[in-house]
Amino acid sequence: MDTDVDARLTELEIKAALAEDLVDKLNEVIVRQQEQIDLLMREVARLARRAEPSGDDPAPFRSLRDEIPPHY
């Protein structure tokens, strides 16, 4: 009977160790994704500032998508 309890306890310890390893890996992924999100947010803010008209440049940023092709 003790061997059955030992085997079950060993199996639970293995599962707990694997679960802990998985949680650590998922945490690393979340940290990396948050860094990417922060970088992208800074880039979007930079582009938004660039698109705003300033006193030095009276013409606002224009997208080529706003232009009508010459054949229309």
Secondary structure, DSSP 8 states (H G I E B T S, - for coil): -HHHHHHHHHHHHHHHHHHHHHHHHHHHHHHHHHHHHHHHHHHHHHHHHHHS--SS--S----GGGS--TT-
